[in-house]
Amino acid sequence: MTELSSMHYPSSSSEQLNKRFYHQFKSEHAYAVRQLRGAPDEAEGHTYITTLLLRLMVLFFLQAQGFLDHDQRYLLHYLQLAQQRSGSDCFFREYLLPLFTTLYTGQPTTAHHSSGHLPRVEIPLFLPEALELRSPHLKLSDATFFRLFTFLHTYQWKLDDQSEPENNALRPSILAFIFEHHCDQKLTGTYYTQDDIAFYITSNTILPRLFTLVAEDQPEDLGEQAPCWQLLSEQPDRYIPMAIQTTSYLPEETEREYAYRQQRYRALLSKLRTGSIHDIVDLTTNGLDLQRFLIDILSRSQKLTFLQAFLRRLQRLTVLDPTCGSGAFLLAATRLLYPLYTCCLEQIDLLASTSQVLCGDDTSQQFAEVTSGTEAPQAATVGCVLPRPAAIMRTILSFNLYGVELLPAASEICRLRLYLALLASISQIENVPPMSALRLHIRTGNALVGEIRRTGPIPPQGSAPTLHHPPAFHWHFEFPQVFSRGGFDVIIGNPPYLEHSKIRHEYAVHGYEETSCGNIYAAVIERSLALCKPGQGRLGFIVPISLCGAQRFVALRQSLLSISTTLWLANFEIFPCRLFEGAFQRLSILLLHVQNSSRVASVSTLYVTRIHRWYSAERPYLLALLMYTSVPSMPTDWPLVFPKLAATQQAHLLNQLRQQTRGMDIGKSITERPSDHFIYYQEATNYWTKAVCHIPFYKKNGVVMIPPHGRLLYFARRNTALNVMAVLNSSLFYVWFATYSDGFHLSDTLVKHFPLSQEVLESTELAEMAEQLEAEILRNARLSTRNTRRKQGTGHQIELAEYYMRFSKPLLDEIDRLLARHFQLTPENLDFILHYDEKHRIARQGKR
């Protein structure tokens, strides 16, 4: 029976190992650059050493698998052999470079020595570099290679990405990690995607799509009334992540969080035991293990027609990453699909062994047709040459996965990783196929430029590209079989976070809302909606959180709601930790089920999470603990925003504010002309919103001025200004801010639309509290100096007053209690407000 990892998502330990290796890699890289002789300039030498080290790392993976003359220390022994036969410092030119050529061609390149039993791999990385060909005096000493090999031998090298991570064992993902960290990420807008993020997105797009496809063919097996749903009630704990059900405290978990998690577990357990969950949407929303659910269904099935239908749909499933980079999402897809193929074929084998007894010869023939490969695409993959694990992997690579990438070097790394994934399932040198034998659907091109479906003759390939007409990538031409069936089933990825203005000089993007949204990731989402099968596909992306609330993305949000039946958004902060190192981007994971065009258009269901903050020790459990909340309604009196909710209670209490105030808000109390009664509030917001009834001290290069990145609001009466100031600093307003903002910018729209009754505006009790608060803020303020000058004559000398709002939390709590009485909030709602984000705002603020 196929076994799955006990972990819900891949471990983050491999990520830490990659970081440690890369830190050492940079030192060894610098050393090798210094030792290189014969390079025309330092920049070219630097690039060459990067390529050489990547080559060596691939060789270490191959030798660890026994593919280099059955010797797991082949390179070190080969270096020693070179010294014995040819003397010192001949290894690089006379042995190593010919070895690369031999591995590529399968033919020895020298007659005076043998490199042993080697496979023909045809890995393009092993082709001669231009610098090697034109620089005959290019040299590296044997001592350099002894040092490099010693460094690389301090790690284990494992091709298998399917198994549990091991201490000190590097996987092929290290190749992508190094490549993407060597790129200028700010320039390309791309960031290395951790395994758990890629696996989460692929799991919650590929598996629901596959489930739906098979259910269409076999409703009696996977429909809402099918017996398979009883598995959830029979063994509910099997499908609930251990991070939710454990009775132990998780790292950094507070008592309040622990109690809430246990309450959530009991509620989920009750749902499963009572059979309340019998829909694929519920599995995603509740964070259940869909892969395990499908494996269990397959392994218990005694029905040949169901297994055949599942295998057919599995073989025809098409998964695209339109900006695939070095392949993180496509590799995650292999980890997801491989166990499904394995389990399905194992169960067919099991039934085949007893088919004549149970069903007679006709059924035996049906088994033989599926397992022998008379049904495409099995005919091209599952045969006698490759062992079944390799045949399954080859099927996945040849029929399920598609990728497009703008950077040639990135697409080459992607192809290499997919090829190494295949080699991981092979143990004999004789069974190693060359890379060219695979039907890899990884293309180099611009996913945003070119036709999707054919509208006329394809322009001649020889047409000269221009600034506004780069070489087009015509999807129907590149992937004709996919578009003959209507498009892709699943589209996933991590698109570039680039402003349109930064690429306008390289190529023009036409026909997208992107030109008004202003960011390339929006265009990628729009193109993906057009690339998937009409009314049927699944999308999954990780994108900036601006998608949820920024004014310029309103049109895209409206498009997403109109085209989807269900939409999920999980949201992530950058303080105290962030998802992508080096990227100060608040992010959202977007999951989308495209609406079936054959049905009457329905209102899209939107599920969201809070905006998550976490400490580094909590990172391994972050995705498993995601809690989605259904959005009951959204404000209609201002531009569409996707809220961020920690609980249904949060949406209800904010709706209650609107109902209580009957259209009154802060904006209606503001005067257009400046007056003596004003508020200054800070636009940049992290843990606290900050507003005062004075101009904060700010001096730039010796000149006192109004601080930038803030706004002034004017009022007719002093008490009105005081009361609004108190409200803007309250935890109630912070909940409002966290719900509708991007987590950082406190916009004018958010402030002016906050519901506020005349009674609150005129409250003398609140005004008295506001005066106390103003005094406390000033009393706890500290003068700070910031020097942005890096060298003489540049930068600025800045002095400013910093306000520490956490010291005023007791008084702010009293303000919130007063506001709760005015808004007639329940004790439960008040408790939610007072403790919202408290762990990060008060208890451990500043910890990393």
QUIJOQUI-V623984 format. One record per backbone hydrogen bond with DSSP energy under -0.5 kcal/mol. NH is the residue of the N-H (numbers start at 1). CO is the residue of the C=O. Records with the same first field share a line. If there is no record, write none. Layout:
NH: CO  CO
This chain:
16: 12
17: 13
18: 14
19: 15
20: 16
21: 17
22: 18
23: 19
24: 20
25: 21
26: 22
27: 23
28: 24
29: 25
30: 26
31: 27
32: 28
33: 29
34: 30
35: 31
36: 32
37: 139
45: 41
46: 42
47: 43
48: 44
49: 45
50: 46
51: 47
52: 48
53: 49
54: 50
55: 51
56: 52
57: 53
58: 54
59: 55
60: 56
61: 57
62: 58
63: 59
64: 60
65: 61
66: 63
67: 62
69: 67  117
70: 66
71: 68
72: 70
74: 71
77: 73
78: 74
79: 75
80: 76
81: 77
82: 78
83: 79
84: 80
85: 81
86: 82
87: 83
90: 87
94: 90
95: 90  91
96: 91
97: 92
99: 95
100: 96
101: 97
102: 98
103: 99
104: 100
105: 101
106: 102
118: 116
119: 67
121: 103  119
122: 103
124: 122
126: 123
127: 124
133: 129
134: 130
135: 131
138: 135
139: 37
145: 141
146: 142
147: 143
148: 144
149: 145
150: 146
151: 147
152: 148
153: 149
154: 151
155: 152
156: 168
158: 156  170
161: 159
169: 166
170: 156  168
174: 171
175: 172
176: 172
177: 173
178: 174
179: 175
180: 176
181: 177
182: 178
183: 179
185: 183
188: 184
189: 185
194: 192
198: 194
199: 195
200: 196
201: 197
202: 198
203: 199
204: 200
205: 202
206: 202
207: 202  203
209: 205
210: 206
211: 207
212: 208
213: 209
214: 210
215: 211
216: 212
217: 213
218: 214
221: 218
222: 218
223: 219
226: 223
227: 220
229: 226
230: 227
231: 228
232: 229
233: 229
234: 230
235: 231
238: 235
239: 236
240: 236
244: 241
245: 241
246: 242
253: 250
258: 254
259: 255
260: 256
261: 257
262: 258
263: 259
264: 260
265: 261
266: 262
267: 263
268: 264
269: 265
270: 266
271: 267
272: 268
273: 269
274: 270
275: 272
276: 271
277: 271
278: 276
283: 279
284: 280
285: 281
286: 282
287: 284
288: 283
289: 239
290: 288
293: 289
294: 290
295: 291
296: 292
297: 293
298: 294
299: 295
300: 296
301: 297  298
304: 302
307: 303
308: 304
309: 305
310: 306
311: 307
312: 308
313: 309
314: 310
315: 311
316: 312
317: 313  314
319: 400
320: 490
321: 402
324: 321  404
327: 324
331: 327
332: 328
333: 329
334: 330
335: 331
336: 332
337: 333
338: 334
339: 335
340: 336
341: 337
342: 338
343: 339
344: 340
345: 341
346: 342
347: 343
348: 344
349: 345
350: 346
351: 347
352: 348
353: 349
354: 351
355: 352
358: 354
359: 355
360: 355
364: 360
365: 361
366: 362
367: 363
368: 364
369: 365
370: 366
371: 367
372: 368
373: 369
374: 369
375: 369
376: 374
378: 375
379: 375
380: 377
381: 378
382: 378
383: 381
390: 387
391: 387
392: 388
393: 389
394: 390
395: 391
396: 392
397: 393
398: 394
399: 395
400: 395  396
401: 396
402: 319
403: 441
404: 321
405: 443
408: 406
411: 407
412: 408
413: 409
414: 410
415: 411
416: 412
417: 413
418: 414
419: 415
420: 416
421: 417
422: 418
423: 419
424: 420
425: 422
426: 423
431: 428
432: 429
433: 431
435: 121
437: 434
438: 435
440: 438
441: 397  401
442: 440
443: 403  441
445: 405  443
447: 445
449: 446
450: 448
463: 460
466: 469
469: 466
473: 449
474: 472
475: 451  473
476: 452
477: 474
478: 474
479: 475
480: 477
483: 479
484: 480
485: 481  482
486: 483
487: 482
488: 531
489: 318
490: 318
491: 538
492: 320
493: 540
497: 189
498: 496
500: 518
502: 499
503: 499  500
504: 500
506: 503
507: 503
510: 508
515: 512
516: 513
517: 513
518: 514
520: 498
522: 519
523: 519
524: 520
525: 521
526: 522
527: 523
528: 524
529: 525
530: 526
531: 527
532: 528
533: 488
536: 533
537: 533
538: 489
539: 592
540: 491
541: 590
542: 493
543: 541  588
545: 586
547: 544
548: 545
549: 545
550: 546
553: 550
554: 551
557: 553
558: 554
559: 555
560: 556
561: 557
562: 558
563: 559
564: 560
565: 593
566: 593
567: 605
568: 591
569: 607
570: 589
571: 610
572: 587
573: 612
577: 614
581: 579
583: 580
584: 582
585: 583
587: 572
588: 543
589: 570
590: 541  588
591: 568  589
592: 539
593: 566
594: 537  592
595: 563
597: 595
599: 596
605: 565
606: 604
607: 567  605
608: 629
609: 569
612: 571  610
618: 615
619: 615  616
621: 618
622: 618  619
625: 621
626: 623
628: 285  626
629: 608
631: 606
632: 630
642: 548
643: 641
644: 739
645: 609  643
650: 647
651: 647
652: 648
653: 649
654: 650
655: 651
656: 652
657: 653
658: 654
659: 655
660: 656
661: 657
662: 658
663: 658
664: 661
666: 754
667: 752
668: 665
669: 666
670: 667
671: 714
677: 715
678: 676
679: 713
680: 692
681: 679  711
682: 690
683: 709
684: 709
685: 683  744
686: 688
692: 680
696: 694
699: 799
700: 703
701: 699  797
703: 700
704: 702
705: 698
711: 681
713: 679
715: 677
721: 717
722: 718
723: 719
724: 720
725: 721
726: 722
727: 723
728: 724
729: 725
730: 726  727
734: 730
735: 731
736: 732
737: 733
738: 734
739: 735
740: 736
741: 737
746: 683  744
747: 745
751: 747
752: 748
753: 749
754: 751
756: 664
761: 757
762: 758
763: 760
767: 763
768: 764
769: 765
770: 766
771: 767
772: 768
773: 769
774: 770
775: 771
776: 772
777: 773
778: 774
779: 775
780: 776
781: 778
782: 802
784: 800
786: 798
788: 786  796
789: 796
790: 788
794: 791
798: 786  796
799: 699
800: 784
801: 697
802: 782
805: 803
807: 804
808: 805
809: 806
812: 808
813: 809
814: 810
815: 811
816: 812
817: 813
818: 814
819: 815
820: 816
821: 817
822: 818
823: 819
824: 820  821
825: 820
830: 826
831: 827
832: 828
833: 829
834: 830
835: 831
836: 832  833
838: 835
840: 837
841: 837
842: 838
843: 838
844: 839
845: 842
847: 844
